Amino acid sequence: MSLPNVWHHRKVAASAAKSCWICYKPSTSVLITPDNKDFFYICAGHLKDKSFCLPDASEAAALAERKKKEEMDREIEAVKREYEEKQKRKAEKRKAKEKSKDKAKDAEETQKNDDEDKKDEKERDDRITAISKDEPKPEDEARIFSLHKNFYQMRIDRIRNAEAAKRNRERLKNPTTFPSVPSGDP
């Protein structure tokens, strides 16, 4: 029997939580083989333990990409907030200037303000595109792990023991496996 050391992480409903294979605390995380031959409940903390299991290399790369995207999104939000604050300050300055200026220069000043707004918007858009350039597209993949060799061997042993017990039960049910009753010739 060949059981690959590839395990997919799945979540179950909170009402279906069962005890963790390692620490026996209730857990909703399940590790299951791709062919559904074996599964066990495991705590999320154990999945982060490098001495228990390791994420698949492609999975680790995908996680790094997701973190990078989240950082980019935060940076883009910061740029947008900075732009909004800058626009608010300019609007306040304009209101103060409009009160003190005469109407002849007002049309010229309005054109100048519009040009500054367009320039600021272009600067903001350029910064956002520079940040989001080569932005990875995260895919919602199943988490894939491989167990440490000792834990993997424990799973294989458990399956082998279960198969041996099943064979023994079948042998005991079959009456031909027992010897016949001795005849009574003394």
Secondary structure as the mmCIF struct_conf table of DSSP 4:
data_model
#
loop_
_struct_conf.conf_type_id
_struct_conf.id
_struct_conf.beg_label_comp_id
_struct_conf.beg_label_asym_id
_struct_conf.beg_label_seq_id
_struct_conf.end_label_comp_id
_struct_conf.end_label_asym_id
_struct_conf.end_label_seq_id
BEND BEND1 ASN A 5 ASN A 5
STRN STRN1 TRP A 7 LYS A 11
HELX_RH_3T_P HELX_RH_3T_P1 ALA A 14 ALA A 16
STRN STRN2 LYS A 18 SER A 19
TURN_TY1_P TURN_TY1_P1 TRP A 21 CYS A 23
STRN STRN3 PRO A 26 SER A 27
STRN STRN4 SER A 29 ILE A 32
TURN_TY1_P TURN_TY1_P2 PRO A 34 ASP A 35
BEND BEND2 ASN A 36 LYS A 37
STRN STRN5 PHE A 39 TYR A 41
HELX_RH_AL_P HELX_RH_AL_P1 ALA A 44 LEU A 47
TURN_TY1_P TURN_TY1_P3 LYS A 48 LYS A 48
TURN_TY1_P TURN_TY1_P4 LYS A 50 PHE A 52
STRN STRN6 CYS A 53 PRO A 55
HELX_RH_AL_P HELX_RH_AL_P2 ALA A 57 SER A 100
BEND BEND3 LYS A 101 LYS A 101
BEND BEND4 LYS A 103 LYS A 103
TURN_TY1_P TURN_TY1_P5 ALA A 104 LYS A 105
HELX_RH_AL_P HELX_RH_AL_P3 ASP A 106 SER A 132
TURN_TY1_P TURN_TY1_P6 LYS A 133 ASP A 134
STRN STRN7 ARG A 143 LEU A 147
HELX_RH_AL_P HELX_RH_AL_P4 LYS A 149 LYS A 173
HELX_RH_3T_P HELX_RH_3T_P2 PRO A 175 THR A 177
BEND BEND5 PHE A 178 PHE A 178
HELX_LH_PP_P HELX_LH_PP_P1 PRO A 179 SER A 183
#
